[in-house]
Amino acid sequence: MTIQIPFDNSYARLPDRFFTSQAPTPVAQPALITVNRLLAAELGITLPEADDEIAAIFAGNALPDGAAPLAQVYAGHQFGGWSPQLGDGRAILLGEVVDTRGNRRDIQLKGSGPTPYSRMGDGRAWLGPVLREYIVSEAMHALGIPTTRALAAVTTGETVLREAALPGAVVTRVAASHIRVGTFQYFAARQDVDALQALATHAIARHYPGADGPLGLLKAVIAAQADLIAKWMGVGFIHGVMNTDNMSIAGETIDYGPCAFMDAYHSEKVFSSIDQFGRYAFANQPNVAVWNLAQLATALLPLMEKREAAIEVFTEEINRFPDLFNTAWHEILTAKLGLAETEADDAALAFDLLTAMEAGKADFTRTFRALSGEDPGLAAQEFDDPAPFTAWLARWRERLTRERRDPGERPAAMQAVNPAYIPRNHRVEEMIQAAVSGDYALFFTLHEILRTPFEDQPEHRAYQAAPGAGEEVTRTFCGT
């Protein structure tokens, strides 16, 4: 049986200047690592029984019927610097499907060979970033955060040269779309108003069908990004490379390069090796989002009839982001504290805990999970100096007395929003090193644990632990 994918390729029907039509470059010896059968079923994909047939499809060696392979072009600001042409330098969009819930989804191969947008690159990926993206994107989905998904991972039987000769691999990514802020910037920079209008029309129909023109699109993207970044921060996630070409207008997390999850809480934490000045630090992510969204607004301006009036209206919308974000962020923090009702000082109570955590070098995930237990006082064990936390704990307990919810319901409610498990950086690196040596056992174990991150899983308690001496990961890398 051959693979059956019900393609309906709307992006391929846009003008030719939106992409380059190109098939993936075949690899020497594709071998399947894993395929996400639950996601495949959700997408309406019927998979072959044989692993080698699946591997051939998701390595790019066999093109499914109905595919319209292409590499998308876009531009972007990278760390604030303008790049007028970027694009899919190591990815090929196979096509789109309308899934079983009626949602349109892209299916894309990453690491599938060079394209006209490769900028001197080899178009390939090595095993580490492929497995990182698979693990982290699926974990984010399980954590309830809008994200691209991972459908399959395969090895290529080839080596790629980075800092050393490393095993090659391809990951199959599923996204609501791959339209980025940088896609709009590309056409705006070229003063290609016809293409810009076609892109906006396509994006509105695909993602925000209730939006009224460019202004409605901008409003919708602003709201989606405010919600997304608040959810990121609620699990201690740091994207690490929030360039405009890495901001999806669909409001999904996209491009898991130098991303990381905080262990000890620090508001200015940075992991990305290329973020030398902390542009994308944990607490700066909302500010960067505002900057990126301002670039989207600028790109949409040519579609407005009255430019000066549009600048004023667009500026007002961009200025609404902080309130939208703060509302979402406060709701997440108060839910993490088990507060079902709202009082004026609740946000301050949450921020005071974060301040104590930063001073006491307390683990972000473990502290909130301990607060969710039958004995919240055990969270004091996470602090170098527990005294500030102990004082805060008394305030929190007093605040809980004014909740109308049955106190017995509090632990379960808090555990539903405070995960026991995240993709801890040292565990991800440990998994990658084992896989490079040919051992995928840790990959499958980590993936299985992270499918249910809010469950206690006593047999896997070791995966809740913060990194020990010599285990902490302080720098993460793009992997391109």
C-alpha positions as CSV (number, residue, x, y, z in Angstrom):
1,M,0.0,0.0,0.0
2,T,1.3,3.4,-0.9
3,I,0.8,6.5,1.3
4,Q,-2.4,8.4,0.8
5,I,-2.3,12.1,1.6
6,P,-5.5,14.2,0.7
7,F,-3.6,17.2,-0.6
8,D,-5.3,20.5,-1.4
9,N,-2.5,23.0,-2.1
10,S,-3.8,26.5,-1.9
11,Y,-0.4,28.2,-1.4
12,A,0.8,26.6,-4.7
13,R,-2.0,28.4,-6.5
14,L,-0.6,31.8,-5.5
15,P,1.6,33.7,-8.1
16,D,4.9,32.1,-9.0
17,R,6.9,34.9,-7.2
18,F,5.7,33.5,-3.8
19,F,7.9,30.4,-4.1
20,T,10.1,28.2,-6.2
21,S,8.6,24.9,-7.3
22,Q,11.1,22.2,-6.5
23,A,11.2,18.6,-5.3
24,P,13.2,17.5,-2.3
25,T,16.7,16.2,-3.0
26,P,16.8,12.4,-2.6
27,V,19.1,11.0,0.2
28,A,21.3,7.9,0.1
29,Q,19.6,5.6,2.6
30,P,16.5,6.8,4.4
31,A,15.6,5.0,7.6
32,L,12.6,5.7,9.8
33,I,13.2,6.9,13.4
34,T,9.6,7.5,14.2
35,V,6.3,8.5,12.7
36,N,3.4,10.2,14.6
37,R,0.6,7.9,13.8
38,L,-2.0,9.8,15.9
39,L,-1.2,13.0,14.0
40,A,-1.2,11.2,10.7
41,A,-4.7,10.0,11.4
42,E,-5.8,13.5,12.4
43,L,-4.5,14.8,9.0
44,G,-6.4,12.1,7.2
45,I,-3.2,10.4,6.0
46,T,-3.1,6.7,5.4
47,L,0.4,5.3,6.1
48,P,2.0,2.3,4.5
49,E,2.8,-0.7,6.7
50,A,6.4,-0.9,5.7
51,D,8.9,1.4,7.5
52,D,11.0,1.8,4.5
53,E,8.1,3.1,2.4
54,I,7.3,5.7,5.1
55,A,11.0,6.7,5.4
56,A,11.2,7.2,1.6
57,I,8.3,9.6,1.7
58,F,9.4,11.6,4.7
59,A,13.1,11.8,3.5
60,G,12.0,13.2,0.2
61,N,12.9,10.2,-2.0
62,A,9.4,9.4,-3.0
63,L,6.9,12.1,-3.9
64,P,3.3,11.4,-2.8
65,D,0.5,11.7,-5.3
66,G,-1.0,15.2,-5.3
67,A,2.0,16.9,-3.7
68,A,3.1,20.3,-5.1
69,P,6.6,20.7,-3.6
70,L,7.9,24.2,-3.2
71,A,10.2,26.4,-1.2
72,Q,8.7,29.6,0.1
73,V,10.4,33.0,-0.1
74,Y,10.3,35.6,2.6
75,A,12.5,38.3,4.2
76,G,13.0,39.4,7.8
77,H,14.7,41.2,10.5
78,Q,17.3,39.0,12.2
79,F,18.3,40.4,15.6
80,G,17.1,43.7,14.3
81,G,19.1,43.6,11.1
82,W,17.3,43.6,7.8
83,S,17.7,40.7,5.4
84,P,15.7,41.5,2.2
85,Q,15.6,37.9,1.0
86,L,15.5,34.8,3.1
87,G,13.3,31.8,2.4
88,D,13.2,28.1,2.9
89,G,16.8,27.3,2.6
90,R,16.6,23.7,3.8
91,A,12.8,23.0,3.7
92,I,10.3,21.9,1.1
93,L,6.6,22.3,1.5
94,L,5.0,19.1,0.2
95,G,1.5,20.5,0.2
96,E,-1.5,21.1,2.4
97,V,-4.3,19.0,3.8
98,V,-7.6,19.8,5.4
99,D,-7.6,17.7,8.5
100,T,-10.4,15.8,10.1
101,R,-11.4,18.9,12.1
102,G,-11.7,21.1,9.0
103,N,-8.4,22.9,9.6
104,R,-5.9,23.5,6.8
105,R,-2.4,22.3,7.6
106,D,1.0,22.4,5.8
107,I,3.2,19.4,5.6
108,Q,6.8,20.4,5.2
109,L,10.1,18.5,5.1
110,K,13.0,20.2,6.9
111,G,16.5,19.1,5.9
112,S,15.4,18.2,2.5
113,G,18.2,19.7,0.4
114,P,19.3,23.0,-1.1
115,T,17.0,25.5,-2.6
116,P,17.5,28.9,-4.3
117,Y,17.2,30.4,-0.8
118,S,19.9,28.4,0.8
119,R,22.4,31.2,0.9
120,M,25.5,29.0,0.5
121,G,24.1,26.4,2.8
122,D,23.8,22.7,2.1
123,G,20.1,22.5,2.7
124,R,20.5,19.6,5.1
125,A,19.9,19.1,8.8
126,W,21.8,16.9,11.3
127,L,20.2,14.5,13.7
128,G,20.3,16.7,16.8
129,P,18.1,19.6,15.7
130,V,15.7,17.1,14.1
131,L,15.2,15.2,17.3
132,R,15.1,18.5,19.3
133,E,12.3,19.9,17.1
134,Y,10.4,16.6,17.3
135,I,10.6,16.4,21.1
136,V,10.0,20.0,21.9
137,S,7.2,20.7,19.4
138,E,5.3,17.7,20.5
139,A,5.9,18.6,24.2
140,M,4.6,22.1,23.6
141,H,1.5,20.7,22.0
142,A,0.9,18.5,25.1
143,L,1.4,21.5,27.3
144,G,-1.4,23.2,25.5
145,I,0.7,25.8,23.6
146,P,-0.1,26.6,19.9
147,T,2.7,25.1,17.9
148,T,3.9,23.4,14.8
149,R,3.8,19.6,15.1
150,A,6.2,16.8,14.2
151,L,4.9,14.1,11.9
152,A,8.0,12.0,11.3
153,A,11.8,11.9,11.7
154,V,14.1,9.9,9.5
155,T,17.8,9.5,9.1
156,T,19.3,10.0,5.6
157,G,22.3,7.6,5.6
158,E,24.5,10.7,4.8
159,T,26.7,12.9,6.9
160,V,26.5,16.7,7.1
161,L,29.4,18.9,8.1
162,R,28.9,21.3,11.0
163,E,31.5,21.5,13.7
164,A,32.1,17.9,12.8
165,A,30.8,15.2,10.5
166,L,27.3,14.4,11.9
167,P,24.5,12.1,10.9
168,G,22.0,13.7,8.6
169,A,18.2,13.6,9.2
170,V,14.9,15.1,8.1
171,V,11.9,16.1,10.2
172,T,8.4,16.5,8.8
173,R,6.8,19.6,10.2
174,V,3.0,20.3,10.3
175,A,1.8,23.9,10.6
176,A,-1.3,25.9,10.3
177,S,0.8,27.6,7.6
178,H,4.3,28.8,7.1
179,I,3.3,32.4,6.5
180,R,5.5,34.7,8.6
181,V,5.7,38.4,9.3
182,G,8.7,38.2,7.0
183,T,6.6,36.9,4.1
184,F,4.7,40.2,4.2
185,Q,7.9,42.2,4.6
186,Y,9.3,40.5,1.4
187,F,6.6,41.9,-0.8
188,A,6.3,45.2,0.9
189,A,10.0,45.9,0.5
190,R,9.7,45.3,-3.2
191,Q,6.6,47.5,-3.4
192,D,4.7,44.6,-4.9
193,V,1.3,45.7,-3.8
194,D,-0.5,43.1,-6.0
195,A,1.4,40.3,-4.3
196,L,0.9,41.9,-0.9
197,Q,-2.8,42.0,-1.5
198,A,-2.9,38.4,-2.7
199,L,-1.0,37.3,0.4
200,A,-3.3,39.3,2.8
201,T,-6.4,37.8,1.1
202,H,-5.0,34.3,1.4
203,A,-3.9,34.8,5.0
204,I,-7.3,36.2,6.1
205,A,-9.3,33.4,4.3
206,R,-7.0,30.8,5.8
207,H,-6.5,32.0,9.4
208,Y,-8.9,34.7,10.3
209,P,-11.9,34.6,8.0
210,G,-13.8,37.0,10.2
211,A,-11.1,39.7,9.8
212,D,-12.0,42.9,7.9
213,G,-9.1,43.6,5.6
214,P,-5.5,44.4,6.5
215,L,-6.5,46.2,9.8
216,G,-8.6,43.1,10.8
217,L,-5.7,40.9,10.0
218,L,-3.3,43.0,12.1
219,K,-5.7,42.9,15.0
220,A,-6.0,39.2,14.8
221,V,-2.3,38.5,14.7
222,I,-1.6,40.9,17.6
223,A,-4.2,39.1,19.7
224,A,-2.9,35.6,18.8
225,Q,0.7,36.6,19.5
226,A,-0.2,38.1,22.9
227,D,-1.9,34.9,23.9
228,L,0.9,32.7,22.5
229,I,3.8,34.5,24.3
230,A,2.0,34.5,27.6
231,K,1.5,30.7,27.3
232,W,5.3,30.3,26.4
233,M,6.3,32.2,29.5
234,G,3.9,30.2,31.7
235,V,6.1,27.2,31.2
236,G,9.4,29.0,31.3
237,F,10.0,28.8,27.5
238,I,12.5,31.0,25.7
239,H,12.3,30.9,21.9
240,G,15.8,32.3,21.5
241,V,15.5,33.6,17.9
242,M,12.4,35.7,17.6
243,N,13.3,37.2,14.3
244,T,10.4,38.4,12.1
245,D,10.9,35.5,9.8
246,N,10.3,33.2,12.8
247,M,7.0,34.8,13.8
248,S,4.0,33.0,12.3
249,I,0.9,35.0,11.6
250,A,-1.1,32.0,12.6
251,G,-0.1,32.4,16.2
252,E,1.8,29.2,16.4
253,T,5.3,28.6,17.8
254,I,7.6,28.0,14.9
255,D,11.3,27.2,14.4
256,Y,12.8,25.4,17.4
257,G,16.4,26.3,17.0
258,P,18.2,27.6,20.1
259,C,15.1,27.4,22.2
260,A,15.2,26.3,25.8
261,F,13.2,26.0,29.0
262,M,14.4,27.7,32.2
263,D,15.6,25.7,35.1
264,A,16.3,28.3,37.9
265,Y,14.0,31.3,37.3
266,H,15.7,34.4,36.0
267,S,13.8,37.1,34.2
268,E,16.8,38.0,31.9
269,K,17.8,34.4,31.1
270,V,19.3,33.8,27.7
271,F,20.3,30.5,26.2
272,S,20.9,31.2,22.5
273,S,24.6,31.3,21.6
274,I,23.9,34.0,19.0
275,D,21.8,36.2,21.3
276,Q,24.9,38.1,22.7
277,F,23.0,41.1,24.0
278,G,19.9,39.5,25.4
279,R,17.5,40.7,22.8
280,Y,15.4,37.6,23.1
281,A,15.8,37.1,26.9
282,F,12.9,35.5,28.8
283,A,11.2,38.7,30.0
284,N,12.0,40.6,26.9
285,Q,9.9,38.4,24.6
286,P,6.7,40.5,24.8
287,N,8.8,43.6,23.9
288,V,10.2,41.8,20.9
289,A,6.8,40.8,19.8
290,V,5.7,44.4,19.8
291,W,8.7,45.3,17.6
292,N,7.9,42.4,15.2
293,L,4.3,43.3,15.0
294,A,5.2,46.9,14.2
295,Q,7.1,45.5,11.2
296,L,4.0,43.6,10.1
297,A,1.9,46.8,10.4
298,T,4.5,48.7,8.3
299,A,4.4,46.0,5.7
300,L,0.5,46.2,5.5
301,L,0.4,49.9,5.1
302,P,0.6,49.9,1.3
303,L,-2.8,48.2,1.3
304,M,-4.5,51.1,3.0
305,E,-6.0,53.9,1.0
306,K,-5.3,56.7,3.5
307,R,-1.7,56.2,4.6
308,E,-1.5,58.9,7.3
309,A,-4.8,57.8,8.9
310,A,-3.7,54.2,8.7
311,I,-0.5,54.9,10.5
312,E,-2.4,56.3,13.4
313,V,-4.9,53.4,13.5
314,F,-2.2,50.8,13.2
315,T,-0.1,52.5,15.9
316,E,-3.1,52.3,18.2
317,E,-3.5,48.6,17.5
318,I,0.2,47.9,18.2
319,N,0.0,49.9,21.4
320,R,-2.8,47.6,22.5
321,F,-0.4,44.6,22.7
322,P,0.9,45.3,26.2
323,D,-2.6,45.3,27.7
324,L,-3.6,42.1,25.8
325,F,-0.4,40.4,26.8
326,N,-0.6,41.5,30.5
327,T,-4.2,40.3,30.7
328,A,-3.2,36.9,29.4
329,W,0.0,36.7,31.5
330,H,-1.9,37.6,34.7
331,E,-4.5,35.0,34.0
332,I,-1.9,32.4,33.5
333,L,0.0,33.4,36.6
334,T,-3.0,33.5,38.8
335,A,-4.2,30.1,37.5
336,K,-0.7,28.7,38.4
337,L,-1.4,30.0,41.9
338,G,-4.7,28.3,42.1
339,L,-6.8,31.4,42.1
340,A,-10.2,31.0,40.5
341,E,-11.4,34.5,41.4
342,T,-9.9,37.9,40.8
343,E,-8.7,40.4,43.4
344,A,-6.8,43.6,42.8
345,D,-3.5,42.4,44.3
346,D,-3.3,39.0,42.6
347,A,-0.9,40.0,39.9
348,A,1.4,41.6,42.5
349,L,1.2,38.4,44.6
350,A,2.4,36.4,41.6
351,F,5.2,38.8,40.7
352,D,6.4,38.8,44.3
353,L,6.8,35.0,44.0
354,L,8.8,35.4,40.8
355,T,11.0,38.0,42.5
356,A,11.6,35.6,45.4
357,M,12.3,32.8,43.0
358,E,14.9,34.8,41.1
359,A,16.7,35.8,44.3
360,G,16.6,32.3,45.6
361,K,17.5,30.6,42.3
362,A,14.4,28.5,42.6
363,D,13.6,26.1,39.7
364,F,10.6,27.5,37.8
365,T,8.8,24.3,37.0
366,R,9.5,22.5,40.3
367,T,8.5,25.4,42.4
368,F,5.0,25.8,40.9
369,R,4.5,22.0,40.8
370,A,5.4,21.8,44.5
371,L,2.9,24.6,45.3
372,S,0.3,22.4,43.6
373,G,0.8,19.5,46.0
374,E,-0.9,18.6,49.2
375,D,1.9,20.3,51.2
376,P,2.8,23.5,49.3
377,G,5.5,24.3,51.9
378,L,7.7,21.7,50.3
379,A,8.4,24.3,47.6
380,A,10.8,26.0,50.1
381,Q,13.3,23.3,49.2
382,E,13.8,24.9,45.8
383,F,15.2,28.1,47.3
384,D,18.8,28.9,48.3
385,D,17.3,31.1,51.1
386,P,13.7,30.0,51.9
387,A,12.9,32.9,54.2
388,P,11.4,35.2,51.5
389,F,9.4,32.3,50.1
390,T,8.1,31.4,53.6
391,A,6.9,35.0,54.1
392,W,5.3,34.9,50.6
393,L,3.7,31.5,51.4
394,A,1.8,33.0,54.4
395,R,0.4,35.7,52.2
396,W,-0.7,33.2,49.5
397,R,-2.4,31.0,52.1
398,E,-4.3,33.9,53.5
399,R,-5.4,34.8,49.9
400,L,-6.7,31.3,49.4
401,T,-9.0,31.7,52.4
402,R,-11.1,34.1,50.3
403,E,-11.6,31.6,47.4
404,R,-15.0,30.1,47.2
405,R,-13.7,27.0,45.5
406,D,-13.5,23.9,47.7
407,P,-9.9,23.8,49.1
408,G,-9.8,20.1,48.2
409,E,-10.1,21.0,44.5
410,R,-7.1,23.3,44.5
411,P,-4.3,20.7,44.0
412,A,-5.9,19.1,41.0
413,A,-6.7,22.5,39.4
414,M,-3.1,23.7,39.9
415,Q,-1.6,20.5,38.7
416,A,-3.6,20.9,35.5
417,V,-1.7,24.1,34.6
418,N,1.6,23.5,36.4
419,P,3.5,20.7,34.5
420,A,5.5,18.1,36.3
421,Y,7.6,17.5,33.2
422,I,9.1,19.8,30.6
423,P,11.8,19.1,28.0
424,R,14.7,20.0,30.3
425,N,17.7,21.1,28.3
426,H,20.1,18.6,29.9
427,R,17.8,15.7,29.2
428,V,17.3,16.8,25.5
429,E,21.1,17.1,25.1
430,E,21.6,13.7,26.8
431,M,19.0,12.2,24.3
432,I,20.7,13.7,21.3
433,Q,24.2,12.4,22.3
434,A,22.8,8.9,22.7
435,A,21.0,9.1,19.4
436,V,24.2,10.2,17.6
437,S,25.7,7.0,18.9
438,G,22.8,5.0,17.5
439,D,20.8,4.6,20.7
440,Y,17.2,6.0,20.5
441,A,15.9,4.6,23.8
442,L,16.2,8.0,25.5
443,F,14.4,9.7,22.6
444,F,11.4,7.3,23.0
445,T,11.4,7.5,26.8
446,L,11.5,11.3,26.7
447,H,8.8,11.5,24.1
448,E,6.5,9.2,26.0
449,I,7.0,11.1,29.3
450,L,6.3,14.5,27.6
451,R,3.0,13.3,26.1
452,T,1.4,13.6,29.5
453,P,3.4,16.4,31.2
454,F,0.8,17.2,33.9
455,E,0.7,13.6,35.3
456,D,2.9,12.6,38.2
457,Q,4.4,9.5,36.5
458,P,6.2,8.2,39.7
459,E,8.3,5.8,37.6
460,H,9.9,8.8,35.8
461,R,10.5,11.1,38.7
462,A,14.2,11.4,37.7
463,Y,13.0,13.4,34.7
464,Q,11.5,16.1,37.0
465,A,14.9,16.8,38.5
466,A,16.8,20.0,37.8
467,P,20.3,19.5,36.3
468,G,22.9,18.4,38.7
469,A,26.5,19.6,39.0
470,G,28.1,19.5,35.5
471,E,24.7,18.8,33.8
472,E,23.4,22.4,33.3
473,V,23.1,23.5,29.7
474,T,23.9,27.2,29.5
475,R,24.1,27.6,25.7
476,T,21.9,26.4,22.9
477,F,22.6,26.5,19.1
478,C,20.6,27.0,16.0
479,G,21.8,23.7,14.5
480,T,21.5,24.9,10.9
